[in-house]
Amino acid sequence: MSFQLDGVGLTHANGFPALADIALQADQGERIALIGPSGAGKTSLLSVLGTALAPTAGKARIFGTPLPGGASAALRSRIGTVHQAPPIPGRQRVVTAVLAGKLGQWPAWKSLASLLYPLDVAGARAALDRVDLADKLFARCDQLSGGQLQRVGIARVLYQQPDLILADEPVSALDPTLALNTIRLLVSEAETRGATLVASLHAVDLALGNFTRIVGVKGGRIAFDLPADQVSSPLLHELYASEGSELPTQAHEPRFLTVAAANDAATRAACC
């Protein structure tokens, strides 16, 4: 079991209830897409899974370890998070940002030494090559675009090789073709290593076309948890009722059609 949430709630310090009665679990190697309107609680859910936030109600276990008490450095080193806006210092070199993926796994002396002089340049270059950024190896991060920074964050997680990959809107700054290729890269990485992948996606076509399991989140609660081929247009209508008459997609075409139509949109985005 990769993780198990039972009746999990999260209320922020200001009193805002971000999550309520979340029941969700995943076997190792599952690939799950979280979809839902803005402010639904997807990021808060990923933060609980990543041990960045402790639940204020219910029970949570990550790799069998109860939270928050068992959130050790060793546990966190098994979790890799791709942020929508990666928390990378602007003055840092790209190579150092990528190698930071191993800081939780290396001994302290090696982590400190790598901050002064990159210890695995070849490994960082290989990870960057997978996101088409090998030429930016020694660039400063403040010289990159938002989309390039997102891909540096993905390269860092690829280099880390965690057992649980959490991706929070990982392609929001990328064009449709690059977004699809990047999602496929994350899915392929999870498949190859047997890692669990949980990705929050605004684009419904990317979720339906690339993930086997879809979890709809609305108002801080689980609206549905279904195989991708069982997610119907009426369910999506209800999930996104507050956002207008069209589904949010990466391909920028009119929607609220069928699951097959959403999958076709993802395919067209790859070739057009």
C-alpha positions as a printed NumPy array, in Angstrom:
array([[  0.   ,   0.   ,   0.   ],
       [  1.399,   3.371,  -1.026],
       [ -0.922,   5.523,   1.066],
       [ -4.213,   5.346,   2.927],
       [ -6.384,   8.261,   4.05 ],
       [ -9.383,   7.54 ,   6.266],
       [-11.753,  10.387,   7.122],
       [ -8.966,  12.935,   6.683],
       [ -9.767,  16.58 ,   7.228],
       [ -7.58 ,  19.664,   7.022],
       [ -8.47 ,  23.011,   8.563],
       [ -5.943,  25.795,   8.101],
       [ -4.801,  28.028,  10.943],
       [ -7.171,  30.783,   9.755],
       [-10.123,  28.43 ,  10.213],
       [-10.648,  27.616,   6.532],
       [-11.673,  23.952,   6.   ],
       [ -9.613,  22.82 ,   2.984],
       [-10.439,  19.091,   3.197],
       [-13.242,  17.11 ,   4.819],
       [-13.804,  13.378,   5.283],
       [-11.291,  12.29 ,   2.604],
       [-11.167,   8.526,   2.107],
       [ -8.54 ,   7.6  ,  -0.466],
       [ -5.953,   4.879,  -0.852],
       [ -3.569,   3.643,  -3.507],
       [ -1.629,   0.455,  -4.066],
       [  1.984,   0.828,  -5.066],
       [  2.326,   1.627,  -8.765],
       [ -1.109,   3.194,  -9.313],
       [ -1.416,   6.282, -11.502],
       [ -4.089,   8.71 , -10.307],
       [ -5.207,  12.065, -11.695],
       [ -6.918,  14.569,  -9.408],
       [ -9.316,  16.841, -11.264],
       [-11.774,  19.484, -10.135],
       [-12.479,  23.22 , -10.167],
       [-10.057,  25.803,  -8.813],
       [-10.024,  25.87 ,  -5.023],
       [-11.419,  22.333,  -4.759],
       [ -8.665,  21.171,  -2.392],
       [ -6.389,  19.295,  -4.818],
       [ -3.217,  21.079,  -3.696],
       [ -4.12 ,  20.615,  -0.022],
       [ -4.64 ,  16.899,  -0.641],
       [ -1.237,  16.592,  -2.309],
       [  0.333,  18.524,   0.581],
       [ -1.051,  15.989,   3.06 ],
       [  0.233,  13.093,   0.947],
       [  3.628,  14.796,   0.74 ],
       [  3.706,  15.334,   4.547],
       [  3.979,  19.101,   4.041],
       [  0.694,  19.558,   5.929],
       [ -0.569,  17.437,   8.801],
       [ -4.23 ,  16.418,   8.748],
       [ -6.344,  17.938,  11.512],
       [ -8.86 ,  15.075,  11.468],
       [ -8.907,  11.398,  10.503],
       [ -6.035,   9.009,   9.94 ],
       [ -3.326,   9.06 ,   7.291],
       [ -0.62 ,   6.518,   6.5  ],
       [  2.125,   6.872,   3.899],
       [  3.954,   3.601,   3.165],
       [  2.399,   2.263,   6.366],
       [  3.737,   5.115,   8.493],
       [  1.121,   7.129,  10.426],
       [  1.067,  10.909,  10.04 ],
       [  2.046,  13.329,  11.377],
       [  4.166,  11.536,  13.991],
       [  6.081,   9.315,  11.573],
       [  6.942,  11.946,   8.968],
       [ 10.69 ,  11.34 ,   9.179],
       [ 13.386,  12.461,   6.774],
       [ 13.643,   8.877,   5.554],
       [  9.936,   8.847,   4.692],
       [ 10.101,  12.217,   2.947],
       [ 13.039,  11.027,   0.858],
       [ 10.697,   8.439,  -0.71 ],
       [  8.305,  11.181,  -1.842],
       [  9.01 ,  13.496,  -4.773],
       [  6.877,  16.568,  -5.412],
       [  6.609,  18.517,  -8.658],
       [  5.32 ,  21.99 ,  -7.78 ],
       [  3.338,  24.274, -10.059],
       [  5.85 ,  27.006,  -9.178],
       [  9.026,  25.168,  -8.103],
       [ 10.605,  26.663,  -4.932],
       [ 14.011,  27.061,  -6.556],
       [ 16.303,  30.012,  -5.616],
       [ 16.857,  32.249,  -8.614],
       [ 20.629,  32.451,  -8.094],
       [ 20.967,  28.658,  -8.021],
       [ 22.424,  26.818, -11.002],
       [ 20.156,  24.35 , -12.767],
       [ 22.563,  21.48 , -12.086],
       [ 22.387,  22.181,  -8.339],
       [ 18.59 ,  22.401,  -8.419],
       [ 18.364,  18.979, -10.054],
       [ 20.878,  17.342,  -7.723],
       [ 18.831,  18.634,  -4.769],
       [ 16.494,  15.729,  -5.515],
       [ 18.947,  13.434,  -3.707],
       [ 19.577,  15.611,  -0.641],
       [ 17.232,  13.517,   1.48 ],
       [ 19.007,  10.307,   0.447],
       [ 22.648,  11.397,   0.611],
       [ 24.616,  11.657,   3.865],
       [ 24.984,  15.189,   5.23 ],
       [ 28.591,  15.567,   4.091],
       [ 27.707,  14.691,   0.505],
       [ 24.719,  17.04 ,   0.449],
       [ 26.846,  19.939,   1.696],
       [ 29.675,  19.128,  -0.69 ],
       [ 27.298,  19.034,  -3.664],
       [ 26.006,  22.499,  -2.81 ],
       [ 29.566,  23.787,  -3.163],
       [ 30.491,  21.698,  -6.211],
       [ 28.042,  19.481,  -8.151],
       [ 28.976,  15.851,  -7.468],
       [ 26.957,  14.135, -10.189],
       [ 26.969,  16.365, -13.259],
       [ 26.358,  13.407, -15.564],
       [ 23.267,  12.341, -13.588],
       [ 21.837,  15.854, -13.626],
       [ 22.484,  16.169, -17.363],
       [ 20.729,  12.867, -18.047],
       [ 17.642,  13.964, -16.101],
       [ 17.566,  17.328, -17.864],
       [ 17.952,  15.63 , -21.236],
       [ 14.68 ,  13.784, -20.592],
       [ 12.877,  17.15 , -20.37 ],
       [ 14.863,  18.686, -23.269],
       [ 16.862,  21.046, -21.051],
       [ 20.351,  19.535, -21.115],
       [ 21.659,  22.752, -22.671],
       [ 20.619,  24.671, -19.514],
       [ 22.748,  22.529, -17.167],
       [ 24.85 ,  25.401, -15.823],
       [ 22.368,  28.245, -16.387],
       [ 21.085,  30.236, -13.443],
       [ 17.481,  29.485, -12.587],
       [ 16.48 ,  33.154, -12.759],
       [ 17.432,  33.082, -16.455],
       [ 14.748,  30.492, -17.235],
       [ 11.122,  30.914, -18.24 ],
       [  8.285,  29.655, -16.058],
       [  7.841,  26.611, -18.263],
       [ 11.554,  25.806, -18.148],
       [ 11.523,  26.067, -14.348],
       [  8.623,  23.611, -14.229],
       [ 10.676,  21.173, -16.287],
       [ 13.692,  21.65 , -13.993],
       [ 11.408,  20.664, -11.115],
       [ 10.365,  17.556, -13.027],
       [ 14.006,  16.712, -13.802],
       [ 14.77 ,  16.973, -10.074],
       [ 12.079,  14.386,  -9.287],
       [ 13.279,  12.129, -12.128],
       [ 16.777,  12.293, -10.624],
       [ 15.421,  11.591,  -7.133],
       [ 13.581,   8.418,  -8.25 ],
       [ 11.016,   8.471,  -5.42 ],
       [  8.5  ,   5.727,  -4.671],
       [  5.644,   8.254,  -4.601],
       [  5.51 ,  11.051,  -7.195],
       [  3.167,  13.966,  -6.442],
       [  2.645,  16.498,  -9.218],
       [  0.678,  19.701,  -8.596],
       [ -0.362,  21.208, -11.958],
       [  3.053,  20.213, -13.357],
       [  2.413,  21.477, -16.909],
       [  0.439,  24.678, -16.292],
       [  3.13 ,  26.833, -17.953],
       [  3.711,  24.554, -20.963],
       [  2.191,  24.619, -24.447],
       [ -0.239,  21.768, -25.312],
       [  2.251,  19.552, -27.135],
       [  4.982,  19.912, -24.527],
       [  2.416,  19.432, -21.751],
       [  1.241,  16.128, -23.207],
       [  4.799,  14.894, -23.724],
       [  5.693,  15.848, -20.158],
       [  2.68 ,  14.061, -18.666],
       [  3.555,  10.983, -20.699],
       [  7.109,  11.187, -19.376],
       [  5.866,  11.205, -15.764],
       [  3.514,   8.29 , -16.469],
       [  6.302,   6.347, -18.176],
       [  8.648,   7.003, -15.249],
       [  6.055,   5.677, -12.792],
       [  5.343,   2.613, -14.947],
       [  8.998,   1.773, -15.441],
       [  9.941,   1.937, -11.764],
       [  6.638,   0.821, -10.23 ],
       [  6.237,   4.185,  -8.495],
       [  2.872,   5.609,  -7.498],
       [  1.931,   8.79 ,  -9.363],
       [ -0.696,  11.264,  -8.191],
       [ -1.085,  14.353, -10.373],
       [ -3.39 ,  17.32 , -10.011],
       [ -4.426,  18.473, -13.484],
       [ -6.623,  21.333, -14.624],
       [ -6.849,  19.926, -18.158],
       [ -9.426,  17.135, -18.211],
       [ -8.245,  15.747, -21.553],
       [ -4.733,  15.184, -20.188],
       [ -6.161,  13.344, -17.192],
       [ -8.535,  11.102, -19.129],
       [ -6.068,  10.358, -21.899],
       [ -3.131,   9.341, -19.705],
       [ -4.285,   8.073, -16.303],
       [ -6.   ,   4.843, -15.368],
       [ -7.813,   6.25 , -12.332],
       [ -9.554,   9.615, -11.991],
       [-10.465,  11.222,  -8.668],
       [-12.823,  14.196,  -8.822],
       [-12.405,  16.715,  -5.996],
       [-14.916,  19.441,  -5.185],
       [-15.413,  21.554,  -2.09 ],
       [-12.655,  19.725,  -0.237],
       [-14.352,  16.336,  -0.68 ],
       [-14.052,  13.376,  -3.032],
       [-16.829,  13.704,  -5.627],
       [-15.966,  10.434,  -7.406],
       [-13.161,   7.905,  -7.687],
       [-13.411,   5.869, -10.893],
       [-11.459,   4.163, -13.678],
       [-10.915,   6.651, -16.503],
       [-13.267,   4.826, -18.88 ],
       [-16.135,   5.156, -16.382],
       [-15.922,   8.941, -16.023],
       [-18.978,  10.209, -17.873],
       [-19.886,  13.622, -19.246],
       [-22.678,  14.082, -16.64 ],
       [-20.145,  13.528, -13.85 ],
       [-17.812,  16.09 , -15.381],
       [-20.694,  18.551, -15.877],
       [-21.515,  18.294, -12.196],
       [-17.893,  18.54 , -11.088],
       [-17.226,  21.707, -13.109],
       [-20.699,  23.269, -12.862],
       [-19.249,  26.393, -11.222],
       [-16.781,  27.016, -14.069],
       [-19.153,  27.483, -17.001],
       [-20.289,  25.365, -19.912],
       [-16.936,  24.018, -21.122],
       [-14.467,  21.604, -19.604],
       [-11.018,  23.059, -18.929],
       [ -8.681,  21.373, -21.42 ],
       [ -5.143,  21.712, -22.677],
       [ -6.161,  21.454, -26.33 ],
       [ -8.324,  24.615, -26.148],
       [-11.339,  23.174, -27.973],
       [-15.088,  23.223, -27.074],
       [-15.884,  20.381, -24.698],
       [-18.397,  18.644, -22.448],
       [-18.583,  15.827, -24.958],
       [-17.623,  12.242, -24.117],
       [-14.61 ,  10.621, -22.522],
       [-13.565,   9.446, -25.99 ],
       [-13.72 ,  13.027, -27.259],
       [-11.469,  14.184, -24.448],
       [ -9.002,  11.416, -25.279],
       [ -9.095,  12.449, -28.952],
       [ -8.282,  16.024, -27.904],
       [ -5.206,  14.8  , -26.041],
       [ -4.067,  12.886, -29.14 ],
       [ -4.565,  15.91 , -31.399],
       [ -2.551,  18.065, -28.993],
       [  0.418,  15.74 , -29.541],
       [  0.462,  16.05 , -33.284],
       [ -0.823,  19.56 , -34.057]])
